[in-house]
C-alpha cells in the first residue's frame, strides 16, 4: 500500500513539474536571454549569411520560375528578422507573427 502511494505521489510531482505555469510572466528568464545572445543570435546570423549566399546561387532558377520574392524571404529575410528584430529570449516571436493572416507567405505571393 505504501509503495502505491509513493508511486502516485512521484507521478503527480513529475507531472506537475512538467507543466508550464499558467501564471508565467512576459519577461524571459536570464538563462534564456543568455542562451539567445551567446548561441542563437550568432547561429541565426550565420544562417542569414549562408542563406544570402544560397540565394545568390539560386537566383537564376528563382528568376526563371518567378519566385524571387518567396525565395528571398525564405533564405534571407526570415533569418534576418529572427536575428535582428526578434526580442531577446522570445523564441515564440515567429509563431505569434505567423498567426496573422497577412504575414502568410502564400497570401503575399
trRosetta pair geometry for C-beta under 8 A, 3 or more apart (Angstrom, degrees):
i j d omega theta_ij theta_ji phi_ij phi_ji
1 4 5.9 -55 -154 32 32 111
1 5 6.7 30 151 -17 65 106
2 5 5.7 -54 -150 36 35 112
2 6 6.3 33 154 -16 68 106
3 6 5.8 -55 -145 39 31 109
3 7 6.2 33 154 -21 65 107
4 7 5.6 -55 -146 37 30 113
4 8 6.3 30 156 -18 65 105
5 8 5.8 -54 -148 36 30 110
5 9 6.3 28 154 -17 64 107
6 9 5.7 -54 -145 38 32 111
6 10 6.3 32 155 -18 65 106
7 10 5.8 -55 -147 37 29 110
7 11 6.3 31 153 -20 63 107
8 11 5.6 -55 -148 36 31 113
8 12 6.3 29 155 -16 66 106
9 12 5.8 -54 -145 39 31 109
9 13 6.2 31 155 -20 65 108
10 13 5.6 -54 -143 38 30 112
10 14 6.2 28 158 -16 65 107
11 14 6.0 -56 -146 38 27 107
11 15 6.3 28 155 -19 63 109
12 15 5.7 -56 -146 37 30 112
12 16 6.2 25 158 -15 66 108
13 16 6.0 -57 -144 40 28 107
13 17 6.2 29 156 -22 63 109
14 17 5.6 -54 -144 36 31 113
14 18 6.5 27 157 -19 63 108
15 18 6.0 -63 -152 35 29 108
15 19 6.7 31 153 -28 64 105
16 19 5.8 -50 -148 23 36 114
20 24 6.4 -25 167 -43 98 137
21 24 4.8 132 80 -58 94 80
28 32 4.6 -113 175 83 109 127
28 33 5.3 129 103 -54 122 90
28 36 7.8 14 146 -11 160 141
28 87 8.0 168 -15 125 129 105
28 88 6.9 -137 46 114 147 72
28 89 2.9 154 113 138 171 140
28 90 6.4 -122 -56 -60 130 60
29 32 4.7 92 61 4 83 105
29 33 7.2 -154 93 -5 43 86
29 89 7.2 179 47 -156 49 136
30 33 5.7 -55 -147 38 36 111
30 34 6.2 36 155 -20 68 106
31 34 5.7 -53 -146 38 32 112
31 35 6.3 31 155 -17 65 106
32 35 5.8 -53 -147 38 30 110
32 36 6.3 34 151 -23 63 106
32 89 4.4 85 115 -142 103 100
32 91 7.7 -109 -171 -17 116 111
33 36 5.5 -53 -149 34 31 115
33 37 6.3 26 155 -15 66 106
33 88 5.0 49 -138 146 91 112
33 89 4.1 -42 -80 -60 70 120
34 37 5.9 -57 -145 39 30 106
34 38 5.9 7 165 -1 67 116
35 38 6.3 -64 -130 50 25 96
35 39 5.2 -24 -174 27 67 119
35 40 6.6 59 135 -12 74 103
36 39 7.2 -59 -103 54 10 79
36 40 4.7 -39 -141 43 51 126
36 41 6.3 65 155 -30 67 94
36 88 5.3 149 98 -162 144 72
36 89 5.1 -129 -9 -71 149 48
36 91 7.6 -144 -94 -62 113 91
37 40 7.8 20 -13 48 15 85
37 41 5.8 -5 -137 10 33 130
37 88 6.6 10 -59 -142 91 119
38 41 7.9 74 11 35 12 97
38 42 7.5 -24 170 3 30 117
39 42 6.9 -86 -166 42 17 99
39 43 6.3 5 158 -12 61 119
40 43 5.7 -64 -145 42 30 110
40 44 5.9 26 161 -18 70 110
40 91 7.9 -119 -120 -97 165 101
41 44 5.7 -55 -140 40 29 108
41 45 6.2 34 157 -22 64 105
41 83 6.1 102 -148 -147 69 75
42 45 5.5 -52 -145 35 32 113
42 46 6.4 34 154 -18 64 103
43 46 5.7 -52 -150 37 32 112
43 47 6.4 35 148 -21 64 104
44 47 5.3 -48 -146 35 36 115
44 48 6.5 43 150 -24 64 99
44 79 5.6 -179 -169 -168 79 85
44 82 5.1 -129 -149 107 139 104
44 83 4.0 -178 121 -82 115 88
45 48 5.5 -48 -152 30 34 114
45 49 6.6 31 150 -16 64 103
45 83 5.1 117 -72 -140 63 141
46 49 5.7 -53 -148 37 35 110
46 50 6.1 28 156 -13 68 109
47 50 5.8 -55 -138 44 30 107
47 51 5.8 35 158 -22 64 111
47 79 4.3 -143 111 -141 106 143
47 83 7.7 -175 59 -56 97 119
48 51 5.7 -55 -141 39 24 113
48 52 6.4 30 155 -24 60 104
48 76 6.6 69 -155 -148 73 56
48 79 4.3 -166 -76 115 70 115
48 80 4.8 97 -125 -74 127 71
48 83 5.6 -58 -34 -8 136 150
49 52 5.7 -52 -152 30 29 113
49 53 6.8 27 151 -16 62 103
50 53 5.7 -53 -152 36 35 111
50 54 6.3 32 151 -15 67 105
51 54 5.6 -53 -143 40 33 109
51 55 6.1 40 153 -25 65 105
51 74 7.9 -149 -156 117 124 59
51 75 3.8 174 -174 176 97 72
51 76 5.2 180 121 -76 112 50
51 79 5.3 153 6 21 153 143
52 55 5.5 -51 -147 33 30 115
52 56 6.6 33 153 -21 63 101
52 75 7.1 155 -66 136 30 101
52 76 5.3 76 -85 -106 71 106
53 56 5.8 -51 -153 31 33 111
53 57 6.7 29 150 -14 64 105
54 57 5.6 -56 -151 39 36 111
54 58 5.9 21 155 -8 71 114
54 75 5.6 -133 82 -152 107 136
55 58 5.8 -64 -138 49 29 101
55 59 6.3 58 154 -59 63 88
55 62 7.8 -13 -158 -5 70 154
55 71 6.3 141 -130 141 88 99
55 72 6.0 75 -147 -105 138 60
55 75 4.4 167 -65 99 102 141
55 76 5.4 -20 -33 -40 158 112
56 59 5.7 -23 -151 -15 30 121
58 61 5.4 -62 -167 48 66 109
58 62 5.4 67 136 -26 89 108
58 71 6.0 -146 115 -172 126 139
58 75 7.4 154 44 -38 137 164
59 62 5.5 -59 -138 42 31 111
59 63 6.0 34 162 -24 67 105
59 68 7.0 39 -144 -122 73 97
59 71 7.8 170 -97 108 49 144
60 63 5.7 -53 -145 34 29 112
60 64 6.5 28 156 -18 63 104
61 64 5.8 -54 -150 35 32 110
61 65 6.3 11 158 0 66 111
62 65 6.1 -66 -141 51 29 97
62 67 5.0 -102 -153 78 78 78
62 68 4.7 111 137 -89 113 56
62 71 4.2 -79 -118 11 141 160
62 72 7.8 124 164 -34 160 76
63 66 7.4 26 -175 -77 31 38
63 68 5.7 37 -84 -67 60 114
67 70 4.9 -51 -172 49 88 109
67 71 5.3 93 124 -27 89 102
67 109 7.5 72 -135 168 70 145
68 71 5.8 -63 -145 42 26 110
68 72 6.0 26 159 -19 65 110
69 72 5.8 -56 -145 38 27 110
69 73 6.3 27 156 -20 63 107
69 108 7.6 -127 138 124 132 107
69 109 5.5 180 88 -102 121 122
70 73 5.6 -51 -145 36 32 113
70 74 6.3 28 157 -16 65 107
70 105 6.0 88 -130 -177 97 115
70 109 4.9 -91 -59 16 106 175
71 74 6.0 -58 -145 39 29 106
71 75 6.0 0 167 4 66 116
72 75 6.5 -71 -134 51 23 92
72 76 5.2 -36 -170 36 66 116
72 77 6.0 61 136 -17 78 106
73 76 7.4 -57 -94 55 10 74
73 77 4.5 -40 -130 45 51 128
73 78 6.0 67 162 -32 66 94
73 105 6.3 167 105 -119 148 110
74 77 7.8 29 -3 45 19 88
74 78 6.1 -2 -134 9 28 130
74 105 7.7 38 -64 -119 91 152
75 78 7.8 81 18 35 11 98
75 79 7.5 -29 167 7 31 117
76 79 6.8 -80 -158 44 19 98
76 80 6.0 11 160 -15 63 119
77 80 5.7 -64 -144 41 27 110
77 81 6.1 26 160 -20 66 107
78 81 5.9 -52 -144 35 28 109
78 82 6.4 26 157 -16 62 107
78 94 7.8 56 -163 -126 97 125
79 82 5.6 -56 -146 40 34 111
79 83 6.1 33 155 -20 67 108
80 83 5.6 -57 -146 38 31 111
80 84 5.9 -14 172 15 69 114
81 84 6.8 -74 -126 53 22 81
81 85 4.9 -37 -157 38 67 119
81 86 6.9 88 143 -38 67 88
82 85 7.8 -22 -53 51 12 78
82 86 5.2 11 -150 -19 44 135
82 93 7.5 151 -122 79 69 122
82 94 6.4 -9 -94 -63 104 119
83 86 7.4 87 17 21 8 104
86 90 5.9 -151 173 75 91 99
86 93 4.4 161 -137 63 99 164
86 94 7.4 -31 -99 -45 128 79
87 90 4.2 50 72 8 96 133
87 93 6.4 163 29 -83 81 133
90 93 4.5 80 122 -50 109 104
92 95 4.9 -56 -166 45 71 116
92 96 5.7 70 136 -25 89 101
93 96 6.1 -59 -148 36 28 106
93 97 6.4 20 157 -13 64 110
94 97 5.9 -62 -149 41 30 108
94 98 6.0 26 157 -21 68 111
95 98 5.8 -56 -139 36 29 108
95 99 6.9 41 157 -32 60 98
96 99 6.1 -44 -159 15 32 116
97 100 6.3 -45 -174 15 46 111
97 103 5.4 -143 157 178 83 173
98 103 5.8 -124 -113 103 39 122
98 104 7.2 84 -161 -86 73 63
100 103 4.5 72 74 5 102 109
100 104 7.9 -148 96 -27 60 75
101 104 6.0 -34 -167 -5 44 116
101 107 6.3 75 164 -33 76 170
102 107 6.5 -115 -130 102 35 139
102 108 7.6 77 180 -68 61 95
103 108 8.0 -12 -157 -37 22 123
104 107 4.3 74 75 8 105 106
104 108 6.9 174 88 -10 56 86
105 108 6.1 -66 -151 38 32 105
105 109 6.3 -16 170 17 70 112
106 109 7.0 -79 -135 52 23 80
